Amino acid sequence: MPVLLTKEENSRVIEMAWEDRTPFEAIKQQFDLNESQVILLMRSSLKRGSFRLWRERVSGRATKHLKLRNPDISRGYCPTQYKQR
């Protein structure tokens, strides 16, 4: 059964999927979307070329999967990523 997301949630999932240090497990925990569902969402939301670039970027990337990630990294994003506005 597909998870229905608001426009804002959809945008946040796309943002998290593009982030190098945000694992798919974090998206699963926050939005109840597994990796396959995130891939489908990205495929339907991005242009073909952007989707291809994203897939090349995340395929095999250790930081996108908790099991492959260095156990010393406990954060989901870079400390300077979210700047105060």
NULUMSE-338154 format. One line per 5 residues: number of its first residue (from 1); for each residue x, y, z of N, C-alpha, C. Coordinates in Angstrom, 1 decimal. Layout:
<atoms>
NUM> X/Y/Z/X/Y/Z/X/Y/Z; ...
</atoms>
This chain:
<atoms>
1> 0.8/-1.2/0.0/0.0/0.0/0.0/0.9/1.2/0.0; 0.7/2.1/-1.0/1.6/3.3/-1.0/1.3/4.3/0.1; 2.3/5.0/0.5/2.2/6.0/1.6/1.9/7.3/0.9; 0.9/8.0/1.4/0.5/9.3/0.8/1.2/10.4/1.6; 2.0/11.2/0.9/2.7/12.3/1.5/2.2/13.6/1.0
6> 2.3/14.6/1.9/2.0/16.0/1.5/3.1/16.5/0.6; 2.8/17.6/0.0/3.8/18.2/-1.0/5.1/18.5/-0.2; 4.9/19.0/1.0/6.1/19.3/1.9/6.9/18.1/2.2; 6.2/17.0/2.6/6.9/15.8/3.0/7.6/15.2/1.8; 6.9/15.2/0.6/7.5/14.7/-0.6/8.8/15.4/-0.9
11> 8.8/16.8/-0.8/10.0/17.6/-1.0/11.1/17.2/0.0; 10.7/17.0/1.3/11.7/16.6/2.3/12.3/15.3/2.0; 11.5/14.3/1.6/12.1/13.0/1.2/13.1/13.1/0.1; 12.7/13.9/-0.9/13.7/14.1/-2.1/14.9/14.7/-1.6; 14.8/15.7/-0.7/16.0/16.4/-0.1/16.9/15.4/0.6
16> 16.2/14.6/1.5/17.0/13.6/2.3/17.6/12.6/1.4; 16.9/12.2/0.3/17.5/11.2/-0.6/18.7/11.7/-1.3; 18.8/13.0/-1.6/19.9/13.6/-2.3/21.1/13.8/-1.3; 20.8/13.9/0.0/21.9/14.1/0.9/22.8/12.9/1.1; 24.1/13.1/1.0/25.0/11.9/1.0/25.0/11.2/2.4
21> 24.8/11.9/3.5/24.9/11.3/4.8/23.6/10.9/5.4; 22.5/11.0/4.7/21.2/10.6/5.2/20.9/9.2/4.7; 20.9/8.2/5.6/20.7/6.9/5.2/19.2/6.6/4.9; 19.0/5.6/4.0/17.6/5.3/3.7/16.8/4.9/4.9; 17.5/4.4/5.9/16.8/3.9/7.2/16.2/5.2/7.9
26> 16.8/6.3/7.8/16.3/7.5/8.4/15.0/7.9/7.7; 15.0/7.8/6.4/13.7/8.1/5.6/12.7/7.1/6.0; 13.0/5.9/6.2/12.1/4.8/6.6/11.5/5.2/7.9; 12.3/5.6/8.9/11.9/5.9/10.2/10.9/7.1/10.2; 11.3/8.1/9.5/10.5/9.4/9.5/9.2/9.3/8.6
31> 9.3/8.7/7.5/8.2/8.7/6.5/7.7/7.3/6.1; 8.2/6.3/6.7/7.7/4.9/6.5/7.8/4.5/5.0; 8.9/5.0/4.3/9.2/4.6/3.0/10.5/3.8/2.9; 10.5/2.6/2.4/11.7/1.8/2.3/12.5/2.3/1.1; 13.7/1.7/0.9/14.5/2.1/-0.2/13.8/2.0/-1.6
36> 13.1/0.9/-1.8/12.4/0.7/-3.1/11.4/1.8/-3.3; 10.7/2.2/-2.3/9.6/3.2/-2.4/10.3/4.6/-2.6; 11.4/4.8/-2.0/12.1/6.1/-2.3/12.6/6.2/-3.7; 13.1/5.1/-4.2/13.5/5.0/-5.6/12.3/5.3/-6.6; 11.2/4.7/-6.3/10.0/5.0/-7.1/9.6/6.4/-7.0
41> 9.6/7.0/-5.8/9.2/8.4/-5.6/10.2/9.3/-6.4; 11.5/9.0/-6.3/12.5/9.8/-7.0/12.3/9.7/-8.5; 12.0/8.5/-9.0/11.8/8.3/-10.4/10.6/9.1/-10.9; 9.5/9.1/-10.1/8.3/9.8/-10.6/8.4/11.3/-10.3; 9.3/11.8/-9.5/9.4/13.2/-9.1/10.5/14.0/-9.9
46> 11.5/13.3/-10.3/12.7/13.9/-11.0/12.6/13.7/-12.5; 13.3/14.6/-13.2/13.5/14.5/-14.6/14.3/13.2/-14.8; 14.2/12.6/-16.0/15.0/11.4/-16.3/16.5/11.5/-16.0; 17.1/12.6/-16.5/18.5/12.8/-16.3/18.9/13.0/-14.8; 18.1/13.7/-14.1/18.3/13.9/-12.7/18.2/12.6/-11.9
51> 17.2/11.8/-12.3/17.0/10.5/-11.6/18.2/9.6/-11.9; 18.7/9.6/-13.1/19.9/8.8/-13.5/21.1/9.2/-12.7; 21.3/10.6/-12.6/22.5/11.1/-11.8/22.3/10.7/-10.3; 21.1/10.8/-9.8/20.9/10.4/-8.4/21.2/8.9/-8.2; 20.7/8.1/-9.0/20.9/6.6/-8.9/22.4/6.3/-9.0
56> 23.1/6.9/-9.9/24.6/6.7/-10.0/25.3/7.2/-8.7; 24.8/8.3/-8.1/25.4/8.9/-6.9/25.1/8.0/-5.7; 24.0/7.4/-5.5/23.7/6.7/-4.3/23.9/5.2/-4.4; 24.1/4.7/-5.6/24.3/3.2/-5.8/25.7/2.8/-5.1; 25.6/2.0/-4.2/26.8/1.5/-3.5/27.4/2.5/-2.5
61> 26.8/3.6/-2.3/27.4/4.6/-1.4/27.2/4.1/0.1; 28.2/3.9/0.8/28.2/3.4/2.1/27.4/4.3/3.1; 27.4/5.6/2.9/26.7/6.5/3.8/25.2/6.4/3.7; 24.7/5.8/2.6/23.2/5.8/2.4/22.6/4.5/3.1; 23.5/3.7/3.6/23.0/2.4/4.3/23.7/2.3/5.6
66> 22.9/2.2/6.7/23.5/2.1/8.0/24.4/0.9/8.2; 24.1/-0.3/7.5/24.9/-1.5/7.6/26.3/-1.3/7.0; 26.4/-0.4/6.0/27.7/-0.2/5.3/28.4/1.0/5.9; 27.8/1.8/6.7/28.3/3.0/7.2/29.3/2.8/8.3; 30.3/3.6/8.4/31.3/3.6/9.5/30.5/3.8/10.8
71> 30.7/3.0/11.8/30.0/3.1/13.0/30.3/4.4/13.8; 31.4/5.0/13.5/31.8/6.3/14.2/30.9/7.5/13.7; 30.1/7.3/12.6/29.3/8.4/12.1/27.9/8.1/12.7; 27.4/9.0/13.6/26.1/8.8/14.2/25.1/9.9/13.7; 25.6/10.9/13.0/24.7/11.9/12.6/24.1/11.6/11.2
76> 23.0/12.3/10.9/22.5/12.1/9.5/22.8/13.2/8.6; 23.5/14.2/9.1/23.8/15.3/8.2/25.1/16.0/8.7; 25.7/16.8/7.8/26.9/17.6/8.2/26.5/18.7/9.2; 27.3/19.0/10.2/26.9/20.0/11.2/26.7/21.4/10.6; 27.3/21.7/9.4/27.2/23.0/8.8/26.1/23.0/7.7
81> 25.4/21.9/7.6/24.4/21.8/6.5/23.2/22.7/6.7; 22.7/22.7/7.9/21.5/23.6/8.2/21.9/24.8/8.9; 22.0/25.9/8.1/22.4/27.2/8.7/21.2/27.9/9.3; 21.5/28.7/10.3/20.5/29.5/11.0/20.1/30.6/10.0; 18.8/30.8/9.8/18.3/31.9/8.9/17.8/33.1/9.7
</atoms>
